[in-house]
């Protein structure tokens, strides 16, 4: 298991990702991009109660966290996931899960003694 200091540094570095994903609207946008692939703001706004401006704000937050990247195609920005940051977040959750398992094992041994 990684040393606690290394774990803390990794988790701190991933905090912007978790903060960005802590919003229900942003989670829905990430889910759509995962399932449907790269798309424009106009397409992301289809069927949504949100305005294109509101969606743009959410996309910019996720871009700042490194979760998304945009490329220009004519007058439109096409947004896609940056899977590396999602993978990094998954690895952090795996580390936390492993730490939790160790803690529960210690508690179980203490209770059984």
C-alpha positions in Angstrom: 0.0 0.0 0.0 1.3 3.5 -0.8 2.7 5.7 2.0 0.1 8.0 3.6 2.0 11.1 2.5 1.9 9.9 -1.2 -1.7 9.1 -0.9 -2.6 12.5 0.6 -0.7 14.2 -2.3 -2.5 12.1 -4.9 -5.9 12.8 -3.3 -5.2 16.5 -3.1 -4.2 16.6 -6.7 -7.5 15.0 -7.6 -9.7 17.3 -5.5 -10.6 19.5 -8.5 -11.9 16.4 -10.3 -14.1 15.4 -7.4 -15.3 18.9 -6.9 -16.2 19.2 -10.6 -18.1 15.9 -10.4 -19.9 16.9 -7.2 -22.6 18.6 -9.2 -25.6 16.6 -10.6 -25.7 18.5 -13.8 -22.0 18.0 -14.5 -22.4 14.3 -13.7 -25.2 14.1 -16.3 -23.0 15.9 -18.9 -20.1 13.5 -18.2 -22.4 10.5 -18.5 -23.7 11.7 -21.9 -20.2 12.3 -23.2 -19.2 8.9 -22.0 -22.1 7.2 -23.7 -22.6 9.3 -26.8 -19.0 10.5 -27.5 -17.8 14.0 -28.3 -20.5 16.6 -29.0 -21.2 20.3 -29.3 -22.9 22.5 -26.8 -25.9 22.7 -29.0 -26.2 19.0 -29.0 -25.6 18.7 -25.2 -28.4 21.3 -24.8 -31.0 19.3 -26.8 -33.6 17.9 -24.5 -32.3 19.8 -21.5 -33.9 22.5 -19.5 -30.5 24.3 -19.3 -29.5 27.1 -21.6 -26.4 26.7 -23.8 -24.8 29.4 -21.6 -25.4 27.3 -18.4 -24.1 24.2 -20.1 -21.0 26.2 -21.2 -20.3 27.2 -17.6 -20.5 23.6 -16.4 -18.2 22.5 -19.3 -15.7 25.2 -18.4 -15.6 24.0 -14.8 -14.9 20.5 -15.9 -12.3 21.7 -18.4 -10.5 23.6 -15.7 -10.4 20.3 -13.7 -8.9 18.5 -16.6 -12.0 16.3 -17.2 -12.9 17.7 -20.6 -11.2 19.2 -23.6 -12.7 21.2 -26.5 -11.7 21.4 -30.1 -13.0 24.0 -32.6 -14.9 22.7 -35.6 -15.9 25.8 -37.5 -17.9 28.0 -35.2 -18.6 25.2 -32.7 -16.6 23.8 -29.9 -16.8 20.0 -29.7 -16.4 18.7 -26.2 -14.9 15.3 -25.2 -13.8 13.5 -22.1 -10.2 13.4 -21.0 -10.2 9.8 -19.8 -6.9 10.1 -18.0 -8.4 12.4 -15.3 -11.3 10.0 -14.8 -8.9 7.1 -14.5 -6.8 9.1 -12.0 -10.0 9.7 -9.9 -10.8 6.0 -10.1 -7.3 5.1 -8.8 -7.7 7.5 -5.9 -11.0 5.8 -5.0 -9.3 2.5 -5.2 -6.7 3.7 -2.7 -9.3 5.0 -0.3 -11.2 1.7 -0.6 -8.1 -0.3 0.2 -7.4 1.9 3.2 -11.0 1.4 4.4 -10.6 -2.3 4.0 -7.4 -2.3 6.2 -9.2 -0.2 8.8 -12.2 -2.5 8.9 -9.9 -5.5 9.2 -8.1 -3.9 12.2 -11.5 -3.1 13.8 -12.7 -6.7 13.3 -9.5 -8.1 14.9 -9.9 -5.7 17.8 -13.5 -6.6 18.4 -12.8 -10.4 18.1 -10.0 -10.2 20.7 
